Amino acid sequence: MFWLGVGIAAGVALSRKASNTARQATPAGLASNLADAMRELANAAGAFGAEVRAGMTEREQELHDTVEQRTGVPTRHGDTQRGRHAYSADRVADRAARQARAPQADG
């Protein structure tokens, strides 16, 4: 009886495996596998992009903090909204004001 049960279980398992493999070899099965692979790839690319954007934001904040620490000049976090030209003009004006306040060396 034991060996009969083992034989039946093995036959059922092999039969299921063979039918599953045969289904995957059909055009519909291949299309399903391809669709699943593309979905996984799209999800991975989206996750990678999100991680890159998060890293960029974090690094940008670190750079802003470093500039503020070393120069004492607050950075403009909203420069993308005001436009880069306005931000650059403000930086030039700030630099000119600092140079005007600095003591002149008699050379």
N, C-alpha and C positions, 0 to 999 in steps of 0.2 A: 504494500500500500504506500509506503514512504516513497519508494522510487517512482511509483506511478504519479504521485503528487508532484514530485520534483520535475518529472518529465512534462507534465501538463503546464506547470508554472513556467518552465523554460520555453516551451512551445508558444505560450501566450506572449511572453516577453519578446521573443524573436519575431513573432508575427507582427506585433505592434511596431517594433523597430523597423521592420522591412516595409510596412505600409507607410510609416512616417517618412522614411527615406525616399520611397517612391513618390509620395505626394510632393516632397521638396524638389524632386527632379522634373516635375511638370512645369509648364510655362507659368501657371498661376502661382505655384510654390516659389519659383525663382523670382517672380515679380514681388511677391510678399517679402521674401528675404531681402531683396534689393531695397524695397521701401523701408523696411525696418533699419537697414544699414544706413540709408540716407537720413532717416529721422535721428538716429544716434549721432551721426556726423554733424547734423545741423545743431543738435542740442549741445554737443561738445564745443562747436565753434562759437555758439552763443555764450556759453559759460566762460570760454577763454576770453572772448571780447569783454565780457563784464569784469573779469578779473584784471585785464589790462587797464580798462578805464578806471577801476578802483585804485590800482597801483599808481596810475598817472595822477589822479587826484591827490592821493596821499603824498606823492613825491612833490607835487606842485606846492602843497601846503608846507612841507618841510623846507622847500626853497624860499617861500615867502617868509617863514619864521627866521631862517638863517639870515636873509637880507635885513630884516627888521632888527635882529640882534646885532649884526655887525655894523650897520650904518645908522641905526636909530631912526631911520625914515620908514614910516608906515607904508606898506605896499598897498596898492589898489587892487582889491580882490575882484572888483566888478569891472575890470578894464575891458573885458570882452563886450560888455553891454554899452560902454561909452565909446568904444572904438579905440583901436590901437594908436591912432594919430593923436587923439586927445591925451591919452596916457603918456605918450612920448613927449608931448609938449609940456605936460605937467612935470615930468622928470627933468627936462632941460631947465625949466623955470626954478625948480627946487635946487638944482645943482648951482645955478647962477646965484641964487640967494645965499646959499652956503658959502660960496667963494667970496661973495661981497662981505659977509660977516667975518670971514677968516682974516687974521692979522697978516698984513703984507710984509714979506721979508725984504729988508733992504739989501740988495745984492750987488 
